[in-house]
């Protein structure tokens, strides 16, 4: 920098106007009359010139002194500011991944111990590795929405440029919007994949703190969106398909960005993207926040990585608005439906790109190849369309978001969640009045020998059941168990398929929750109301079963009287009575064989008539036969009844102990679940599964019952009974023949809970 100074000593007494008027001979600021008097003898000893030069750092070019011409992507890749990191990124463990880290530490410790001691710990290492793999699989296949949000924000998650340099054969970055500065948060460029040329653009986050500050944490300013807009026009002019990568928390919302027209820049991009005549594919690789993501997201196809999220407001912002606390972010994330599977159901997302277990950062190269395959597949479909079809395809994608269409009736199945909730404000006094009125109707029907009001009784029971269910739901909410119940319900629904049995761990969780609920139910605020309604329900259910049993008994007796009142059967019975009286014998044992056969034949005939009559009532009738013993033998064997009962009690206790064991209990629960899933028409695979489970249960029970102690008691009792029978046969030889006769016993099965003998 140079500075020039003039001395005014020779110009003393000179006015300012004189200085301004003078200009001659290359000298400025000197009056002409002064120059005339001096006759050009002016001395310049008072004029000094000084200069200073500032040191400037030599410009550093982004390419090396000896660039490699064979580098992947071509020589122009040396121009890119995006270079491999000198230091490897530090591993970051999310909160829900800590159990996996503990397992990894155990595996490392065991391996270190094996190396130090020289002992063989391969079995232990293999066991721990299998356990780790199972835990990893279970964790990443049951991720909650907020956990997916944390994975999408992972510091080590691969960025836009990481994926671009992995999937492209050649790529060169293009800078600037030609109106302001080059926004580093939005990166654009031209690249090729398998010989096809694409225009790439996307949000770029940093890989460390320094890069994040430089890239503004992936939050673009208006210059970034205008740069993307310029490249869209460029691609549309040259016919390059556009691929956009979305990974931003949102547009940068500072005062300067608003002054520069942040909203206008986003709106301009939205309008322009709908009119571009080239195919557009957008991929959400991390988090897509609000309009900042949508500004480059109006595409023909929107794809998402498996653990990416796409939202109008972040879970923390939503929680702060609705619940006044950012701590409710997990609840907000669940309600917002922001994950890839949920958005796919809503038809906002057109496809889900898989990620490796542990997230995209666990294997970035594999994730990039999945993105490449998805781009090729989508572009194959879109490039086959002509321009008019392509524009219509893009328009219809956004017109049908959420499944709503004008002037078309809504599918009734979609109205399920729009139904008004039932009003459960029925007071105890109202219920008591209705139940009392129903009781009076039942009593009147009983006194007048008419049928009780079955329909009213059934409706009242259904109403009470709904009330009891509602009270249980309120009790669960009041006791703070609603969240655990919802999680268990979701787990059960996931394993509720034909090829999966109920996990014993889930069964134990259900039993534990049930036990805790029963223990703390009395502390619920609505417990008195629940108990009152439950007692009324039990009372009415009992009245209904008694009413049905009484009605059925009347019908059975009526049919029995009809059968016994038939003339043909009466004639046979009278003839048999006369024959028995004429024989003069008072005991059945003393009758001759012919008369006994006649009695048995008559019994069988009456039995068949009764069965056909009872079947007309819709009853399932089964004839159970038992060996008939003569009175003397029954009397002699009655001594052993107590011993037999005691042995049966011991066997039942043993069975109960075995059944209560966790392993057999889980097997029985699995069998029940398979039978319930099979329904009326089970397939061959389900039948074989049920049969195998039943056989395993039978084997375990028989093994438990056949213990040495019970077996010995059974053999002793069997020997005593056989001795008593032989001694009874020796005292009266007629017993040996009479034992071959069988007396039929009629048993009517009325379902699971009713039987008449």
Secondary structure as UniProt FT lines:
FT   STRAND          2..5
FT   HELIX           9..11
FT   TURN            12..13
FT   HELIX           16..21
FT   STRAND          23..24
FT   TURN            25..26
FT   STRAND          27..28
FT   HELIX           32..38
FT   TURN            39..40
FT   TURN            45..46
FT   STRAND          48..51
FT   TURN            65..66
FT   TURN            69..70
FT   HELIX           75..79
FT   HELIX           95..97
FT   HELIX           98..117
FT   HELIX           122..141
FT   HELIX           145..152
FT   TURN            155..156
FT   HELIX           160..167
FT   STRAND          170..174
FT   TURN            184..185
FT   STRAND          186..193
FT   TURN            194..195
FT   STRAND          196..203
FT   HELIX           209..214
FT   HELIX           216..218
FT   HELIX           222..238
FT   STRAND          241..248
FT   HELIX           255..259
FT   TURN            260..261
FT   HELIX           262..273
FT   TURN            274..275
FT   STRAND          280..289
FT   HELIX           290..294
FT   TURN            295..297
FT   STRAND          301..305
FT   TURN            306..307
FT   STRAND          309..311
FT   HELIX           315..322
FT   HELIX           326..328
FT   HELIX           329..336
FT   HELIX           340..345
FT   TURN            346..347
FT   STRAND          351..353
FT   TURN            357..358
FT   HELIX           360..362
FT   HELIX           364..383
FT   HELIX           387..399
FT   HELIX           401..403
FT   TURN            406..407
FT   HELIX           412..418
FT   HELIX           428..447
FT   TURN            448..449
FT   HELIX           454..478
FT   TURN            479..480
FT   HELIX           482..495
FT   TURN            498..499
FT   HELIX           504..520
FT   HELIX           521..523
FT   TURN            525..526
FT   HELIX           527..564
FT   HELIX           567..583
FT   HELIX           588..590
FT   HELIX           593..615
FT   TURN            616..618
FT   STRAND          620..627
FT   HELIX           631..637
FT   HELIX           638..640
FT   HELIX           641..659
FT   HELIX           662..678
FT   TURN            679..680
FT   HELIX           684..705
FT   HELIX           708..731
FT   TURN            733..734
FT   HELIX           735..738
FT   TURN            739..740
FT   STRAND          742..749
FT   STRAND          755..756
//
